[in-house]
Amino acid sequence: MVSDSASTRVNLDAASGLPLHPLAREAWLAALDDGWADPARLYSSSRRARQLLDGALSSLAAQLGCRVDELHLAPNGSQAVYGGVRGVRSARARVGAHVVHSAIEHSTVLHAAAEGPATAVPVDLLGRVSVDDLAAAVQADTVLACLIAASHEVGTVQPPTELPVPVLVDACQVVGRAPLPQWDLLVASARKWGGPALGLLAVRTGVRWVSPWPEEDGFPGSLDLPSVLAAAVALEAVALERVAEDARLRPLVARIRAAAGAIEDVEVVGDPEDRLPHLVTFSVLYVDGESLVRAFDEAGFEVSSGSSCTSSVLEPSHVLVAMGVSTHGSVRVSLTRDTTADDVDRFCALLPEVVARLRS
């Protein structure tokens, strides 16, 4: 067994969130000294804070492909989702309140959509939704469609989508890792790219949307300038590394897919090619997910199981259920910028040993 010390532990749950990127940490600490003042005031320290804020917002908007006035901030990705769905429903109330979404959206999207009439569109065995099925689900009172850019659970990338209603794209797993699809509203979470807890909602000019937040700048609560600056710096850093990281991580994920697939009664799920570069999920028959997570944790590897958004209760993944694949003993592995080839080799060597021991 690998030592349980912090120096030897390997986190393989990047999809849940990452520690602060080193450059983001530096920016955050610097902003505590240089950007502490209220950027809405007129004195010198406030003007300096305003400069830092404007620069950070311009950087974030450029990376997301939007204008600064189209960008709204929230405390986290979940609040950004709720702001997007509620804002469209409020603005288009005369049309209706019906929302169309894929069956594999993040639980936050499902909960937001369920606040009114909604239709879940099924996916195939790879976790991909049909654009035709999405279009067919649009009704006269449909005001919004929600589609995840790439599955947070199995990594499958969704097809380009054009619909007669605005499309809210959950890009939390994609920003900083892959090109962004077309969108009318876009949600992102800075924790996924090594920033602090910060949600971003971009709304295209022309989309009917009313902010559900009382503040004019779209930020519910006091503005945390150090976090905004750290998020911008982290995203700039990972964007510069994206192509190289994609090329580095795909072969490592392929090793894990091969190692898991070589074990009897283990099913690797999701599209093997058109997928996120860092994520793989497999299901192990005759073993429960909690036991697998604990066994890997004891060996120094941190992975997730169950639904990625409700893993504290280890319920069967609603994504895997919707795909029609095995939900028993599901394990999601997602590689970080610090994951090495040696880490992956050790995990692959450990995998059959853990499965055999638990099955016995």
N, C-alpha and C positions, 0 to 999 in steps of 0.2 A: 504494500500500500504506500501511496505517496504521502508525505508529511502534510499535516493540516495547517502548517504555518502559512501566513499571508504571502510569504516570498515564493512559495512553491505552488500555490493554488492557481488554477487556470479557469477563468470565467469564459464560458461558452454560451452566454445568453445576451449577446449584443442586441437582439431584437427587443428586449425589455428596456434597455437603456445602457448608456455607456458612462464611465467616469469622465470628469471634465478633461477635455483635450488639454495637453500641457500649455499650448498657446492661449487657450481660453482661460485657463487658470491665471496666467500672467495678466491678461487683459482685465479680468474680474478684479484682481487685487489692485491693479493700477487705478481702476475706475473708482474704487473705494476712497482713494485719496483725491483723485482729480475730477470725479464726476458725482460728488456727494450732493451738490446743491440742486434745488428745484429748477429744472430747465425752463420753467414758465416765467421765471423772474427776470429782472433786467440788469442786476448787478453782475460784476465781472465773473465770479465763480459760477453763477447761473448761466451766463453766456458760454462759458467753457463747457458746462454740462450739456447745453443745447447743441454745441458743435459735435460733441461725442455722440449724442443721440442721433442727430441728423446723419452723421457718417455711418453709424451702425444700421439705421433703417435703410439708407440707400444701398448698403452692401447686401442686406437681407433681401430687399426687393429685387436687386439685380440677379441674385442667385436663384430666386424663385420665378423670375421672368415676369415681374409685374411692376407697376408704378408704386412709389411710396404711398400715395394717397389711396391705393387699393389694398394696402397692408394693414391688418389690425392685429393687436397683440392680446394674449390671454394668459392666465397663470399656467396653463398646461394644455396639452393637446385635446383632452376631453372637453374642456371648456370652449376651445376653439370649434370643435365639432358642434356642440350645442348652439353656439353663437351662429354658426352657418345655417343649420337646419331651422332653428327658431326664427332667425332673421328673414329667411326666404318665406317661410309660412306666414309671418306677419305681413310682409310686403305684398304677398300675392293672395291674401285672404279672399279677395273677391273671386279669384279663379277657383280656389279650393284649398285643400290641405294635404292631399294625397301625396305620399312619397314612395318612389320605387327604389329598391336597393337589391344588391346581390345577397344571397343567403350566407355569404362568408365574410360580411363586413365585421369590423371590430365591434365588440359589444357596446361601446359608447355610441357608435352610429346606430346600432339596432335599438338601443334605449331611446335615443333622440327621435328616431323615426316613429317609434311606438307611442309617442305622445299624441299622435293623430293617426288617421287612416294610412296604412302602408301595405305594400306588397313586396314579398321576398321572392326574388327570381332565382331558380335553381342553377347549380353549376354542374360541370361534368366531373369525371373521375380524377382529372388532373387539377381540379379546383378553378376552372376557367368558366366564365359566364358567356353566354351567347348574346351578341349585340342584338340580334333579331328578337330574342326572348325579352331583352330589356325594352326594346321598342314596343313590342306587343303588350307589355304591361302598363304602358303609359295610357292614362285615361283622360277624359275631358277635364277632370278636376285635379290632375297631377301637376304639382308645382315644382317638384325637384326630383332628380335621380341621384343616388349615392353609389359610387363605385370605387372600391379600393384599387390603388394603382398596381399593387403587387401584394399577394397574400402575406400577412404578418405571421401566418401559421405554417404554411408550406412553401412559400416563396414564389409561387406561380405568378407570372406577370399577366395582367389583364389586357385585352385587345383595345385598340383605339376606339373611342365611342363618340358618336355624334347623335344627339337626340333632340326632339322638338321642345325639350324643357331644359333648364339649367342643370348642369352636372357638377355635383360636389365630389371632388376626388380626394380620398384619404391617401396622402403621399408620405405618411410618417415613416414608412420603411424604405422609401425610394429616394427622398431628398439626400443628396450627398453620395448616393450609391449608384444611381442609374438616371438616364434622361427622363425628364418629366413628360407625362402625356398631356394632351389637350385638356383644359379645364375651364370651368366658369367660376367655381369656387374651389379653393385648394386649402387643405389642412396639413400642417406640419408640426412636429414636436422636436424642439432643440435637444432634448435628452437622447434622441436616437442618433445624433451625429456628434455627441460629445460636448454638448452645451449644457447649460443649467435647465432647470424646470421652466420652460417657456413654451407657450403654444402660439402658433401663427395661423391666421386666417386671411387668405387673399381673396378678394371679391372683384371680378372684372367690372370695369366701368360699363354700365348699361344693364347689368343684372339687377333685378329688383330685389333689394335687400335692405332691411331696417335693422340697425344695430340694437341688440337686446340689452346692451350695456349703457349705463347712464352717462359715462364719460365721453366727451366728444372725440377723444383720440382713440376710442375703441378699446381702451385698456381698463378692465374692471378692477379697480383698486389702485393703490399707489404704484407709480411707475418705478420699477427696479432697474435703473440704468446700468449698473454693473452686469446684471444678467443679460440685458439686451446686447450690450457690447460683447460679452463673452460668447453669446450665441452667434453673433455675426463673425467674430474671429474664428470660431470653431468651424463654421460652415465654409468660410473661405479656405481654411486649411484642408478640410476633407475634400473639397471640390478640386483642389489642385492635385490631390493624391488619388482621385477616383479611378482614373483609367489604370494606373499602376496597381492599385489595390484590387480592382476587378480581375486583372490578369493574375495576381498572386493568389487570390482567395478561391477562384473557381476550381483549380486543380486540387486544392486542399479539401473543398467540399466534395469533389468527385471521389476522393479517397475514402471519405466517411460513407458516402453513398454505397461504394463498392464493398466496404467492410461490413456494413449493416446488411446489405443485400445478400451477402455470402452466408449469413446465418439462417438456419432453417426456421421457417415460420416467422420471419421478420419482413415486414412490408415497408419499402421506402415509398413515400407518397409525394405528390407534386410533380410538375413538369420537369423532366431531367435536363432540358436544354433552355427553354425560355423561362428563366427563373432569376431570382435575386442571386448575386454572386456569393453570399456569405451564409446562407441558411439552408438547412436540410431537416426534414422530419421523418421519423420512421416509427412503426408500431410493432411491438414485441408481443406475440401471443403468449398466453399462460403466465404473464408477469404483470403486476399492476404498476402504473406509472410512478406512484409514490415510492415504491421500493427501489425502482431504478434510479430515481433522483437521489435518494439517500445513499445508495451504493456508490454512485459516481461522486457524490459529495464527500463521502468518506475517503475516496481515492484521490481527492483533490481537484475534481472536475465539476464545475457548476453548470448544470443544464436545466431546462424547464420541461414540464409535463402537463398534461391536461390542456385546457384552453389557455392560451397565453395571456388572456385578459381576465381570467377568473382562476388562475392557478393556485390561489390560496386555499381553494376548496377542492381542487383537483377533480373538477367535474369533467366528463367527456367533452372534448373539443366540439363546439357547435360547427366549426369549419369542417372537421373530419366527418362529422355526421352528415352534413350537407353534401359532401363529396361522395358519400356512400362507401367509404373505406373503413378499415379497422380502427377503432378508437382505443383498443385495449393496449395498455403499456406504451402509450405514445411518448416519444421523446423528441424535443426540438433542440437542435444544436445550431447556434449562430455565432460566427467567428468575429472577433474584434480586431482592431488594428494591431494589437499586441500578440495575437495568436501566431505561433510559429509552426513550421513544418514538423519540428520535433514534438510539439504539443499534440498535433494531429496524429502523428504516428503512435504516440503513447496511448492516446484515446482509442485509436483503432485496435491496438493490441489488447487493451483492457476490455473492450466491448464484448467479445465473445466469452471472456472469462466471467464477466458480471452476469451476462444472460444465463450461462450454464449454471452458475452457482445459485442464482435466484430460482431458476426452474427446478433445480434438484431439491 
